[in-house]
Each structure stands twice: as structure tokens, then as C-alpha cells.
Amino acid sequence: MHADISSQAFFRDPAAATAALRSAGPLVEVNFPVIGKVWATTTQDLADRVLKDSDTFTVRRDDGQIVGLRWWMPRVVRLLSEHMLSMDEPDHRRLRDIVDEAFRRRAILDMEPRITALADELADRLFADGSPADLVERYARQLPLAVICELLGLPLADRPMFSAWAHRFTRFSGMISVLTLAPTIMSLKRYLERQLEAARQHGGEGLIAELVRVERDGARISRNEMVAMVFLLLLAGHETTTHLISGSVRELLKDPALRDWLAADWSRVNLAVEELLRFVTPVQFTKPRYVRRDVELDGVRLKKGDRVMPMLAAANADPHANPHPECLALDRRPNRHVAFGTGIHFCLGHQLARIEGACALKALFQRWPKLRLAVDDTQLRWRSRPGLRALEALPVVTGE
């Protein structure tokens, strides 16, 4: 089925776009840029089944190659893909246990006061360089970037460099852009190798130092897997939350009544964040899976060797999972979203993302209660990277 999953129309109204796909069936064949033809799930039930059946649907083929990596991709892309999201069992559990232990030691839930302080500081400085301000670059990106850098133990002075790197990572949409990204990926790899070696030599604070200590205690992890792990934590640890925050603010500014409902009682913010996770769905697809045996899914026969990609955007807009999914209902209960995936690859940073989303909204609208868009919503545009719903910019003014 022809579906332009990186078009502006798709990003502007995913509920309508995925409803059209769902009308063609619970499983449809689409052409995914870079990866090629894959089967995409259009219901939450099928997304759950594929993600939870990690014996039938795996992220690596029989030959051990990662599904979705192409022969022409630079070697450094393959090296930095050796993290837990690209592993099946038992290697996935081996790496997940290592980072789980490091995350437990950092006590993510105890970070909320610090995240609140960072959000307050960034909200205060939002219009420091004038109005209108781009909320994506001045706020939505800066908060999760500051948090993950502190969590990892990376220097404050290096954050502008990370921001520039991340900006490039969200712009690849085809073979040429992937190839031109190779020098950036190599620079980041070398930087992370230096940070890990510094932690091995001198210790330190933060998640990188914790991972080195776990490594020293005898954990089974190679040097390259360590670099790939930190790469994953740095990029995934702030990029997806950036687009959750910016997408959430856009929705609240489109309908000031929702913003005011939330501001009237901030004890409801966690409930609202769950609905915004469902409605915005920054990560729209999971990684592709390899079908290890012939199987039938809701009447569609898949053969061994086929590829399937659970579409989280469609799952979250499935009316059988959440009634009237096209409506943003901040008080939705129950809320059956799968914004963090499910199964063995359930998002490691879900607690952190939820806390950052709540702190970001509260700090922003307490400081700027009449904040509004500086342009008409129809002028907003999304980056053309498939699978990631990322606003190019979100110009705002104080509204006061």
C-alpha cells in the first residue's frame, strides 16, 4: 500500500493517516525509506503480539545481521548499533542487566528536584535572545540534553557540541543523508571512547563511571558494546523527549483551554503526560523485526525471512485500544498507549522521560501562563525523518 510515512500530512495528523492504513487491514505492506518494503502493523493488538513474541520476531536475522542495516552503510554505523536495542536474547538481557544496575544506582526518581530546577532556569531564559523564541531549540532540546549529560557525567561545556550532533541525526531520510552522516558518527564515537577511557583511568561521577565500575566488576561487555551503549543512552536519552516536549506544548497552545485546565491543578500533570505520550507518539515505529518462521497474523500469512515493523503511532490511535483516539483527552482513563514499546525492549528511560515531560510543562506554563504560538499552526513543519515525529521549530511569544 502506498503511504508516505514521512510526509507533512502524516506528521500533522497521524490519527487520520493511520486510520486510512488500518482500513486496509491490520497488517499492510509499506515502503519504509532506507529499509525498503516491510509489513507494518496498524492495530495495538498486533503491535503487542509482535513485540512480545521475541522468539518469532527478532531484531537479527539468522546470520546475525541486524534487520534494517544495509550493506552500503558505513562501518561506524554498524559498530554503534551493537547496543541492547539491536540484540536478541540472551545478549539483550546481558546488556540490559548491566545498564539497569547502573540506572538503579543513579536513582532516577530522586532526580526530579534537579530536573525541576533545570526546567525553571531554562523557562526563565526562554526569551533572553528576543521574541519570538524557538521553543524546540531553546527549551525542549536543552532540558533533556542537560539532564542526560548530568546523568552520564559529561562536561557542561560539551553540550552545544551534542546539540549540533543530535540536530544532524534527526535529518537522515535516505541513503545520501546516511552516508553524509558518517563523519559526525565517527566524531561522536571517538569522543565517547575518550570519555570512557577517562573514567577508567580517573573514575568520576555519573552513569559512564558507573558502567565502567560494573565493567570492572566482571560484567560481560566488550569495549565496542560499551561505546554503543553510551551512544544509545546519550542520543535516545534526550532526542525522543525533545520531541515529546515540543509536540506536547504545540498541542496545548493549539487549544488554550487544555493548557488552562492543566495549569488549574498541576497534580494532574502526570495523567496529562500519559495522554500526551499517546497522542504525540514521538517514536512512530519500532525497529524492524525478522520473521523466523511462517506465521499468520490476523489472516495475513507471513513467511520466514519477511520483515515486520510495529507502528506505534497506529497502535496509539487504535479505537479498540483507546476510544476516540483522535481526541486529546488529558484526563483519559484508562490509557492504553505503547509510546515506550512493550516486551523485552520496553524503553529503559520511561521513568526519566515521564519526569522530564511533567517538569517541562509545569515550569514552562508557570513562568509563561499566556504563552502562545507566534505563527499559525498550519505553518509549522516536521522533519522528514521517517519514524520520528519531530517539529522543525516551534516559534512562541509570551502572550502577555
C-alpha positions as a Markdown table, in Angstrom:
| # | Residue | x | y | z |
|---|---|---|---|---|
| 1 | Met | 0.0 | 0.0 | 0.0 |
| 2 | His | 1.3 | 3.4 | -0.9 |
| 3 | Ala | 1.7 | 5.5 | 2.3 |
| 4 | Asp | 4.1 | 8.4 | 2.6 |
| 5 | Ile | 5.1 | 8.0 | 6.2 |
| 6 | Ser | 7.5 | 10.9 | 6.2 |
| 7 | Ser | 5.1 | 13.4 | 4.6 |
| 8 | Gln | 3.9 | 16.6 | 6.4 |
| 9 | Ala | 0.3 | 15.3 | 6.1 |
| 10 | Phe | 1.3 | 12.1 | 8.0 |
| 11 | Phe | 3.1 | 14.0 | 10.8 |
| 12 | Arg | 0.4 | 16.7 | 11.1 |
| 13 | Asp | -2.5 | 14.3 | 11.7 |
| 14 | Pro | -1.2 | 10.7 | 12.5 |
| 15 | Ala | -4.6 | 9.6 | 13.7 |
| 16 | Ala | -6.2 | 10.2 | 10.3 |
| 17 | Ala | -3.2 | 8.8 | 8.4 |
| 18 | Thr | -3.1 | 5.6 | 10.4 |
| 19 | Ala | -6.9 | 5.2 | 10.2 |
| 20 | Ala | -6.6 | 5.1 | 6.5 |
| 21 | Leu | -3.9 | 2.4 | 6.8 |
| 22 | Arg | -5.9 | 0.5 | 9.3 |
| 23 | Ser | -8.9 | 0.4 | 6.9 |
| 24 | Ala | -6.7 | -1.6 | 4.5 |
| 25 | Gly | -6.1 | -4.2 | 7.2 |
| 26 | Pro | -4.4 | -5.0 | 10.5 |
| 27 | Leu | -1.1 | -5.6 | 8.6 |
| 28 | Val | -0.2 | -3.7 | 5.5 |
| 29 | Glu | 2.9 | -3.6 | 3.3 |
| 30 | Val | 4.6 | -0.2 | 3.1 |
| 31 | Asn | 7.8 | 1.1 | 1.7 |
| 32 | Phe | 9.9 | 2.4 | 4.5 |
| 33 | Pro | 12.8 | 4.8 | 3.5 |
| 34 | Val | 16.3 | 3.3 | 3.7 |
| 35 | Ile | 14.9 | -0.1 | 4.9 |
| 36 | Gly | 12.6 | -0.9 | 2.0 |
| 37 | Lys | 9.4 | -2.9 | 1.9 |
| 38 | Val | 8.1 | -4.1 | 5.3 |
| 39 | Trp | 4.9 | -5.3 | 6.8 |
| 40 | Ala | 3.5 | -2.6 | 9.2 |
| 41 | Thr | 1.0 | -3.3 | 12.0 |
| 42 | Thr | -1.9 | -1.0 | 12.2 |
| 43 | Thr | -3.6 | -2.2 | 15.4 |
| 44 | Gln | -2.4 | -2.2 | 19.0 |
| 45 | Asp | -3.2 | -5.9 | 19.4 |
| 46 | Leu | -0.8 | -6.8 | 16.6 |
| 47 | Ala | 1.9 | -4.4 | 17.8 |
| 48 | Asp | 1.7 | -6.1 | 21.2 |
| 49 | Arg | 1.9 | -9.6 | 19.7 |
| 50 | Val | 4.9 | -8.9 | 17.5 |
| 51 | Leu | 6.8 | -7.0 | 20.3 |
| 52 | Lys | 6.1 | -9.6 | 22.9 |
| 53 | Asp | 6.9 | -12.7 | 20.8 |
| 54 | Ser | 10.7 | -12.2 | 20.7 |
| 55 | Asp | 11.2 | -15.8 | 19.6 |
| 56 | Thr | 9.3 | -15.4 | 16.4 |
| 57 | Phe | 10.1 | -11.8 | 15.6 |
| 58 | Thr | 13.7 | -10.9 | 16.2 |
| 59 | Val | 15.9 | -7.8 | 15.5 |
| 60 | Arg | 18.6 | -10.0 | 13.9 |
| 61 | Arg | 18.5 | -12.4 | 11.0 |
| 62 | Asp | 19.7 | -16.0 | 11.0 |
| 63 | Asp | 23.1 | -14.8 | 10.0 |
| 64 | Gly | 23.4 | -12.5 | 13.0 |
| 65 | Gln | 23.0 | -9.3 | 10.9 |
| 66 | Ile | 20.8 | -6.5 | 12.3 |
| 67 | Val | 17.5 | -6.2 | 10.4 |
| 68 | Gly | 17.4 | -2.8 | 8.6 |
| 69 | Leu | 21.1 | -2.3 | 8.3 |
| 70 | Arg | 22.1 | -2.2 | 4.7 |
| 71 | Trp | 25.3 | -3.4 | 3.0 |
| 72 | Trp | 26.2 | 0.1 | 1.9 |
| 73 | Met | 26.0 | 1.7 | 5.4 |
| 74 | Pro | 29.4 | 2.9 | 6.8 |
| 75 | Arg | 31.2 | 0.5 | 9.2 |
| 76 | Val | 30.9 | 3.0 | 12.1 |
| 77 | Val | 27.0 | 2.8 | 11.8 |
| 78 | Arg | 27.3 | -0.9 | 12.4 |
| 79 | Leu | 29.7 | -0.5 | 15.3 |
| 80 | Leu | 27.4 | 1.9 | 17.1 |
| 81 | Ser | 24.5 | -0.4 | 16.5 |
| 82 | Glu | 25.9 | -3.0 | 18.9 |
| 83 | His | 23.6 | -2.0 | 21.8 |
| 84 | Met | 20.8 | -3.7 | 23.6 |
| 85 | Leu | 18.1 | -2.4 | 21.2 |
| 86 | Ser | 19.8 | -4.3 | 18.4 |
| 87 | Met | 20.2 | -7.6 | 20.4 |
| 88 | Asp | 18.0 | -10.6 | 20.9 |
| 89 | Glu | 18.2 | -12.9 | 23.9 |
| 90 | Pro | 20.4 | -13.8 | 25.6 |
| 91 | Asp | 22.7 | -10.9 | 24.6 |
| 92 | His | 19.9 | -8.4 | 25.1 |
| 93 | Arg | 19.4 | -9.4 | 28.8 |
| 94 | Arg | 23.2 | -9.4 | 29.4 |
| 95 | Leu | 23.5 | -5.8 | 28.3 |
| 96 | Arg | 20.2 | -4.7 | 29.8 |
| 97 | Asp | 21.1 | -6.0 | 33.2 |
| 98 | Ile | 24.4 | -4.0 | 33.1 |
| 99 | Val | 22.7 | -0.7 | 32.3 |
| 100 | Asp | 19.7 | -1.5 | 34.6 |
| 101 | Glu | 22.2 | -1.8 | 37.5 |
| 102 | Ala | 23.8 | 1.5 | 36.6 |
| 103 | Phe | 20.4 | 3.2 | 36.3 |
| 104 | Arg | 19.3 | 1.9 | 39.7 |
| 105 | Arg | 22.5 | 3.3 | 41.3 |
| 106 | Arg | 21.7 | 6.7 | 39.9 |
| 107 | Ala | 18.2 | 6.7 | 41.5 |
| 108 | Ile | 16.3 | 8.2 | 38.6 |
| 109 | Leu | 13.2 | 9.1 | 40.7 |
| 110 | Asp | 15.4 | 11.1 | 43.0 |
| 111 | Met | 16.4 | 13.4 | 40.2 |
| 112 | Glu | 13.1 | 15.2 | 40.0 |
| 113 | Pro | 14.1 | 18.3 | 42.1 |
| 114 | Arg | 17.2 | 18.8 | 39.9 |
| 115 | Ile | 15.1 | 18.4 | 36.7 |
| 116 | Thr | 12.6 | 20.9 | 38.0 |
| 117 | Ala | 15.5 | 23.4 | 38.8 |
| 118 | Leu | 16.9 | 23.0 | 35.3 |
| 119 | Ala | 13.4 | 23.4 | 33.7 |
| 120 | Asp | 12.8 | 26.6 | 35.8 |
| 121 | Glu | 16.1 | 28.0 | 34.7 |
| 122 | Leu | 15.5 | 27.3 | 31.0 |
| 123 | Ala | 12.0 | 28.7 | 31.2 |
| 124 | Asp | 13.3 | 31.9 | 32.7 |
| 125 | Arg | 15.8 | 32.3 | 29.8 |
| 126 | Leu | 13.4 | 31.3 | 27.0 |
| 127 | Phe | 13.1 | 34.8 | 25.6 |
| 128 | Ala | 16.6 | 36.0 | 26.6 |
| 129 | Asp | 17.6 | 36.5 | 23.0 |
| 130 | Gly | 14.3 | 38.1 | 22.0 |
| 131 | Ser | 10.8 | 37.2 | 20.9 |
| 132 | Pro | 9.6 | 35.1 | 19.2 |
| 133 | Ala | 11.7 | 32.2 | 20.5 |
| 134 | Asp | 12.1 | 28.7 | 19.1 |
| 135 | Leu | 10.9 | 26.5 | 21.9 |
| 136 | Val | 12.4 | 23.4 | 20.2 |
| 137 | Glu | 16.0 | 24.7 | 20.4 |
| 138 | Arg | 15.8 | 26.9 | 23.4 |
| 139 | Tyr | 13.8 | 24.7 | 25.7 |
| 140 | Ala | 12.6 | 21.3 | 24.5 |
| 141 | Arg | 16.0 | 20.2 | 23.4 |
| 142 | Gln | 18.0 | 21.9 | 26.2 |
| 143 | Leu | 16.2 | 20.3 | 29.1 |
| 144 | Pro | 16.6 | 16.6 | 28.3 |
| 145 | Leu | 20.1 | 17.3 | 26.9 |
| 146 | Ala | 21.2 | 18.9 | 30.2 |
| 147 | Val | 19.6 | 16.0 | 32.2 |
| 148 | Ile | 21.2 | 13.2 | 30.2 |
| 149 | Cys | 24.6 | 14.9 | 30.3 |
| 150 | Glu | 24.4 | 15.3 | 34.0 |
| 151 | Leu | 23.2 | 11.7 | 34.3 |
| 152 | Leu | 26.1 | 10.4 | 32.2 |
| 153 | Gly | 28.6 | 12.7 | 33.8 |
| 154 | Leu | 29.5 | 14.6 | 30.6 |
| 155 | Pro | 31.0 | 18.1 | 30.8 |
| 156 | Leu | 28.7 | 21.1 | 30.7 |
| 157 | Ala | 30.9 | 22.8 | 28.1 |
| 158 | Asp | 30.3 | 20.0 | 25.6 |
| 159 | Arg | 26.5 | 20.4 | 25.4 |
| 160 | Pro | 26.5 | 22.7 | 22.4 |
| 161 | Met | 28.5 | 20.0 | 20.5 |
| 162 | Phe | 26.0 | 17.3 | 21.5 |
| 163 | Ser | 23.1 | 19.5 | 20.4 |
| 164 | Ala | 24.7 | 20.0 | 17.0 |
| 165 | Trp | 25.3 | 16.3 | 16.6 |
| 166 | Ala | 21.8 | 15.4 | 17.6 |
| 167 | His | 20.4 | 18.0 | 15.2 |
| 168 | Arg | 22.1 | 16.2 | 12.3 |
| 169 | Phe | 21.0 | 12.7 | 13.5 |
| 170 | Thr | 17.3 | 13.6 | 13.1 |
| 171 | Arg | 17.8 | 14.7 | 9.5 |
| 172 | Phe | 18.6 | 11.5 | 7.7 |
| 173 | Ser | 15.9 | 10.3 | 5.3 |
| 174 | Gly | 17.7 | 8.3 | 2.6 |
| 175 | Met | 20.9 | 6.7 | 1.5 |
| 176 | Ile | 22.7 | 10.0 | 0.8 |
| 177 | Ser | 21.9 | 11.6 | 4.2 |
| 178 | Val | 23.0 | 8.4 | 6.0 |
| 179 | Leu | 26.4 | 8.4 | 4.1 |
| 180 | Thr | 27.0 | 12.1 | 4.8 |
| 181 | Leu | 26.3 | 11.5 | 8.5 |
| 182 | Ala | 29.3 | 9.1 | 8.8 |
| 183 | Pro | 31.9 | 11.8 | 9.8 |
| 184 | Thr | 29.5 | 13.0 | 12.6 |
| 185 | Ile | 29.0 | 9.5 | 13.9 |
| 186 | Met | 32.8 | 8.9 | 13.8 |
| 187 | Ser | 33.4 | 12.1 | 15.8 |
| 188 | Leu | 30.9 | 11.1 | 18.4 |
| 189 | Lys | 32.3 | 7.6 | 18.6 |
| 190 | Arg | 35.8 | 8.9 | 19.3 |
| 191 | Tyr | 34.5 | 11.4 | 21.8 |
| 192 | Leu | 32.7 | 8.7 | 23.8 |
| 193 | Glu | 35.8 | 6.4 | 23.7 |
| 194 | Arg | 37.8 | 9.2 | 25.3 |
| 195 | Gln | 35.2 | 9.8 | 28.0 |
| 196 | Leu | 35.1 | 6.0 | 28.8 |
| 197 | Glu | 38.8 | 5.8 | 29.0 |
| 198 | Ala | 39.0 | 8.9 | 31.2 |
| 199 | Ala | 36.5 | 7.2 | 33.6 |
| 200 | Arg | 38.6 | 4.0 | 33.6 |
| 201 | Gln | 41.7 | 6.0 | 34.4 |
| 202 | His | 40.3 | 8.5 | 36.9 |
| 203 | Gly | 36.9 | 7.4 | 37.9 |
| 204 | Gly | 34.3 | 10.1 | 38.3 |
| 205 | Glu | 30.6 | 10.6 | 38.8 |
| 206 | Gly | 27.7 | 9.7 | 36.5 |
| 207 | Leu | 26.4 | 6.8 | 34.5 |
| 208 | Ile | 29.6 | 6.4 | 32.4 |
| 209 | Ala | 31.6 | 6.0 | 35.6 |
| 210 | Glu | 29.0 | 3.5 | 36.9 |
| 211 | Leu | 29.2 | 1.5 | 33.7 |
| 212 | Val | 33.0 | 1.4 | 34.0 |
| 213 | Arg | 32.7 | 0.2 | 37.6 |
| 214 | Val | 30.2 | -2.5 | 36.5 |
| 215 | Glu | 32.6 | -3.5 | 33.7 |
| 216 | Arg | 35.5 | -3.7 | 36.2 |
| 217 | Asp | 33.4 | -5.9 | 38.5 |
| 218 | Gly | 33.4 | -8.5 | 35.8 |
| 219 | Ala | 30.3 | -7.8 | 33.7 |
| 220 | Arg | 30.5 | -9.3 | 30.2 |
| 221 | Ile | 30.6 | -6.4 | 27.9 |
| 222 | Ser | 33.0 | -5.6 | 25.1 |
| 223 | Arg | 34.7 | -2.2 | 24.6 |
| 224 | Asn | 32.7 | -1.6 | 21.5 |
| 225 | Glu | 29.4 | -2.6 | 23.2 |
| 226 | Met | 30.3 | -0.1 | 25.9 |
| 227 | Val | 30.7 | 2.7 | 23.4 |
| 228 | Ala | 27.4 | 1.7 | 21.6 |
| 229 | Met | 25.6 | 1.6 | 25.0 |
| 230 | Val | 26.7 | 5.2 | 25.9 |
| 231 | Phe | 25.8 | 6.3 | 22.3 |
| 232 | Leu | 22.3 | 4.9 | 22.8 |
| 233 | Leu | 21.8 | 6.5 | 26.2 |
| 234 | Leu | 23.0 | 9.9 | 25.0 |
| 235 | Leu | 21.0 | 10.0 | 21.8 |
| 236 | Ala | 17.9 | 8.2 | 22.8 |
| 237 | Gly | 18.1 | 9.8 | 26.3 |
| 238 | His | 17.3 | 13.2 | 25.0 |
| 239 | Glu | 16.2 | 13.2 | 21.4 |
| 240 | Thr | 12.8 | 11.5 | 21.8 |
| 241 | Thr | 12.0 | 13.5 | 24.9 |
| 242 | Thr | 12.8 | 16.7 | 23.0 |
| 243 | His | 10.0 | 15.9 | 20.6 |
| 244 | Leu | 7.6 | 14.8 | 23.3 |
| 245 | Ile | 8.0 | 18.2 | 25.0 |
| 246 | Ser | 7.8 | 20.3 | 21.8 |
| 247 | Gly | 4.9 | 18.2 | 20.5 |
| 248 | Ser | 3.0 | 18.5 | 23.8 |
| 249 | Val | 3.5 | 22.2 | 24.0 |
| 250 | Arg | 2.2 | 22.6 | 20.5 |
| 251 | Glu | -1.0 | 20.7 | 21.4 |
| 252 | Leu | -1.6 | 22.8 | 24.5 |
| 253 | Leu | -1.1 | 26.0 | 22.6 |
| 254 | Lys | -3.5 | 24.9 | 19.8 |
| 255 | Asp | -6.2 | 24.6 | 22.5 |
| 256 | Pro | -5.6 | 27.1 | 25.4 |
| 257 | Ala | -8.5 | 25.5 | 27.3 |
| 258 | Leu | -6.4 | 22.4 | 27.7 |
| 259 | Arg | -3.4 | 24.4 | 28.8 |
| 260 | Asp | -5.6 | 26.3 | 31.4 |
| 261 | Trp | -7.2 | 23.1 | 32.6 |
| 262 | Leu | -3.8 | 21.7 | 33.3 |
| 263 | Ala | -2.5 | 24.9 | 34.9 |
| 264 | Ala | -5.5 | 25.0 | 37.3 |
| 265 | Asp | -4.3 | 21.9 | 39.1 |
| 266 | Trp | -0.7 | 20.7 | 38.5 |
| 267 | Ser | -1.4 | 17.5 | 40.4 |
| 268 | Arg | -3.0 | 16.3 | 37.1 |
| 269 | Val | 0.3 | 16.7 | 35.1 |
| 270 | Asn | 1.3 | 13.0 | 35.3 |
| 271 | Leu | -2.1 | 12.0 | 33.9 |
| 272 | Ala | -1.8 | 14.6 | 31.2 |
| 273 | Val | 1.7 | 13.4 | 30.2 |
| 274 | Glu | 0.4 | 9.8 | 29.7 |
| 275 | Glu | -2.2 | 11.2 | 27.2 |
| 276 | Leu | 0.4 | 13.4 | 25.5 |
| 277 | Leu | 2.7 | 10.4 | 25.1 |
| 278 | Arg | -0.2 | 8.5 | 23.4 |
| 279 | Phe | -1.3 | 11.5 | 21.3 |
| 280 | Val | 2.1 | 12.8 | 20.2 |
| 281 | Thr | 3.9 | 9.5 | 19.9 |
| 282 | Pro | 7.4 | 10.9 | 19.1 |
| 283 | Val | 8.7 | 7.4 | 18.1 |
| 284 | Gln | 6.2 | 6.3 | 15.5 |
| 285 | Phe | 7.7 | 2.9 | 14.5 |
| 286 | Thr | 9.9 | 0.4 | 16.3 |
| 287 | Lys | 12.9 | -1.2 | 14.8 |
| 288 | Pro | 12.1 | -3.8 | 12.0 |
| 289 | Arg | 11.7 | -7.4 | 13.1 |
| 290 | Tyr | 12.8 | -10.5 | 11.2 |
| 291 | Val | 10.2 | -13.3 | 10.9 |
| 292 | Arg | 11.9 | -16.5 | 12.0 |
| 293 | Arg | 9.1 | -18.9 | 10.9 |
| 294 | Asp | 6.0 | -18.9 | 8.8 |
| 295 | Val | 3.2 | -17.4 | 10.8 |
| 296 | Glu | -0.3 | -16.0 | 10.4 |
| 297 | Leu | -1.2 | -12.6 | 11.9 |
| 298 | Asp | -4.9 | -11.7 | 11.7 |
| 299 | Gly | -5.4 | -13.5 | 8.4 |
| 300 | Val | -2.1 | -12.3 | 6.8 |
| 301 | Arg | 0.4 | -15.1 | 6.1 |
| 302 | Leu | 4.0 | -14.0 | 6.8 |
| 303 | Lys | 6.8 | -16.2 | 5.5 |
| 304 | Lys | 10.2 | -16.8 | 7.2 |
| 305 | Gly | 12.5 | -14.0 | 6.2 |
| 306 | Asp | 9.8 | -11.3 | 5.9 |
| 307 | Arg | 10.2 | -8.1 | 7.9 |
| 308 | Val | 7.6 | -6.5 | 10.1 |
| 309 | Met | 7.6 | -3.1 | 11.9 |
| 310 | Pro | 5.1 | -2.4 | 14.6 |
| 311 | Met | 3.7 | 1.0 | 14.1 |
| 312 | Leu | 3.4 | 2.7 | 17.5 |
| 313 | Ala | 1.6 | 5.7 | 16.0 |
| 314 | Ala | -1.2 | 3.4 | 14.7 |
| 315 | Ala | -1.3 | 1.4 | 17.9 |
| 316 | Asn | -1.8 | 4.5 | 19.9 |
| 317 | Ala | -4.6 | 5.7 | 17.6 |
| 318 | Asp | -6.4 | 2.4 | 17.5 |
| 319 | Pro | -10.0 | 3.0 | 18.6 |
| 320 | His | -10.2 | -0.6 | 20.0 |
| 321 | Ala | -7.4 | 0.3 | 22.5 |
| 322 | Asn | -8.4 | 3.9 | 23.2 |
| 323 | Pro | -11.9 | 5.2 | 22.4 |
| 324 | His | -12.0 | 8.3 | 20.2 |
| 325 | Pro | -8.2 | 8.3 | 19.8 |
| 326 | Glu | -8.3 | 11.4 | 17.5 |
| 327 | Cys | -9.3 | 13.5 | 20.6 |
| 328 | Leu | -6.7 | 14.7 | 23.0 |
| 329 | Ala | -8.2 | 14.0 | 26.4 |
| 330 | Leu | -5.8 | 14.9 | 29.2 |
| 331 | Asp | -7.8 | 13.1 | 31.8 |
| 332 | Arg | -8.1 | 9.9 | 29.8 |
| 333 | Arg | -8.5 | 6.8 | 32.0 |
| 334 | Pro | -7.6 | 4.1 | 31.3 |
| 335 | Asn | -4.8 | 5.0 | 28.8 |
| 336 | Arg | -3.5 | 2.0 | 26.9 |
| 337 | His | -0.7 | 3.6 | 25.0 |
| 338 | Val | 2.5 | 1.9 | 23.8 |
| 339 | Ala | 4.7 | 5.0 | 23.3 |
| 340 | Phe | 7.5 | 3.2 | 25.1 |
| 341 | Gly | 7.0 | 0.0 | 23.2 |
| 342 | Thr | 6.5 | -3.3 | 25.1 |
| 343 | Gly | 8.1 | -6.7 | 25.5 |
| 344 | Ile | 11.8 | -7.2 | 26.2 |
| 345 | His | 12.8 | -3.9 | 24.5 |
| 346 | Phe | 10.4 | -1.7 | 26.6 |
| 347 | Cys | 12.1 | 1.7 | 26.9 |
| 348 | Leu | 14.7 | 1.8 | 29.7 |
| 349 | Gly | 14.3 | 5.6 | 30.1 |
| 350 | His | 10.5 | 5.6 | 30.5 |
| 351 | Gln | 10.6 | 7.0 | 34.1 |
| 352 | Leu | 13.1 | 9.7 | 33.1 |
| 353 | Ala | 11.0 | 10.7 | 30.1 |
| 354 | Arg | 7.8 | 11.0 | 32.1 |
| 355 | Ile | 9.5 | 13.1 | 34.8 |
| 356 | Glu | 11.1 | 15.4 | 32.2 |
| 357 | Gly | 7.8 | 15.8 | 30.4 |
| 358 | Ala | 5.9 | 16.7 | 33.5 |
| 359 | Cys | 8.6 | 19.1 | 34.8 |
| 360 | Ala | 9.0 | 20.8 | 31.4 |
| 361 | Leu | 5.3 | 21.6 | 31.1 |
| 362 | Lys | 4.9 | 22.8 | 34.7 |
| 363 | Ala | 8.0 | 25.1 | 34.6 |
| 364 | Leu | 7.1 | 26.5 | 31.2 |
| 365 | Phe | 3.5 | 27.4 | 31.9 |
| 366 | Gln | 4.0 | 28.6 | 35.4 |
| 367 | Arg | 6.6 | 31.0 | 34.1 |
| 368 | Trp | 4.7 | 31.9 | 30.9 |
| 369 | Pro | 1.0 | 31.2 | 31.6 |
| 370 | Lys | -0.2 | 33.0 | 28.4 |
| 371 | Leu | 2.4 | 31.6 | 26.1 |
| 372 | Arg | 1.1 | 31.3 | 22.5 |
| 373 | Leu | 2.3 | 30.4 | 19.0 |
| 374 | Ala | 4.0 | 33.1 | 17.1 |
| 375 | Val | 2.7 | 31.7 | 13.8 |
| 376 | Asp | -0.4 | 30.0 | 12.6 |
| 377 | Asp | -0.3 | 26.3 | 13.4 |
| 378 | Thr | -0.6 | 25.5 | 9.7 |
| 379 | Gln | 2.8 | 27.0 | 9.1 |
| 380 | Leu | 4.6 | 24.5 | 11.4 |
| 381 | Arg | 6.6 | 21.8 | 9.8 |
| 382 | Trp | 8.1 | 18.5 | 10.8 |
| 383 | Arg | 11.4 | 17.0 | 9.9 |
| 384 | Ser | 11.2 | 14.4 | 7.1 |
| 385 | Arg | 12.9 | 11.6 | 9.0 |
| 386 | Pro | 10.6 | 8.6 | 8.9 |
| 387 | Gly | 9.6 | 7.0 | 12.2 |
| 388 | Leu | 10.3 | 10.1 | 14.3 |
| 389 | Arg | 7.7 | 12.9 | 14.7 |
| 390 | Ala | 9.9 | 15.9 | 15.2 |
| 391 | Leu | 8.9 | 19.5 | 14.8 |
| 392 | Glu | 11.4 | 21.6 | 12.9 |
| 393 | Ala | 10.7 | 24.6 | 15.1 |
| 394 | Leu | 8.1 | 25.9 | 17.4 |
| 395 | Pro | 8.1 | 29.8 | 17.5 |
| 396 | Val | 6.4 | 31.2 | 20.5 |
| 397 | Val | 5.7 | 34.5 | 22.2 |
| 398 | Thr | 4.9 | 35.4 | 25.8 |
| 399 | Gly | 1.3 | 36.3 | 25.0 |
| 400 | Glu | 1.4 | 39.0 | 27.7 |
